[in-house]
């Protein structure tokens, strides 16, 4: 019987691949036989990533430039062929209190966290539709459902990602393209560096989970492979919280 969780021979496009959970996703897929186009701004970090596992092609790009997304999708398809899998892991959190949110920070947050995933998916869907198979995996958040201090812009974007994921499923799953999202709890990444710099806060966050600990990058591997493989062929429009039970309490 074929391995339900296999991604062998698949072509994956991973944004935010230079660090954090995007980097972990790129490595996880590549080490299990997928060909990966790793997208981020920082070329040096992408080259380091490519040296860690075979089958990773670095593609440096600024994902905040919406008018460049069509070209980026075209370039990504030239590497190994049209991607089967899209992982939208790039994101930003400006952490401004509601009374201090600037229009620039708001536009940056909504642009990178919400607009870029949609328009990149829109650009790659025709290639998936032609194959009759595709996987879109967005990144939701605890803040898709809960309000955190200084998180109004980020929370608005991640709440919208949850709904966008459902709408993507409605639009494209009839063509064999599933759309789901992973909702990480507290993982130690560049995006959460400020949280983990406060040991007492990190400990309180861990205590709020059912498992009593914060996440490690490897905790995302299984859920990611599930959503990228045949194992989830009848799962679409869902947000899978990978949070140690934080949202269960």
MOZI-V355735 format. One line per field, one symbol per residue. psi: psi as a letter, one per 40 degrees, with the letter a starting at -180 (. if undefined). Layout:
# MOZI-V355735
psi->???
This chain:
# MOZI-V355735
psi->hihdeheheihihhifeeiaddddddddddefeihhhhhidhddddddddediiehhhhhiheegdeeddddddddeeceihidhhhgeiiihefhideehidddddddddddddddddddddeddddddefhihhhihaideddihiiffddddddddddddddddddddedeeehihiihgiahihiddedddedgdddddddddeidefiiiideeeddddddeeaedfdfhifihhhgeeedee.
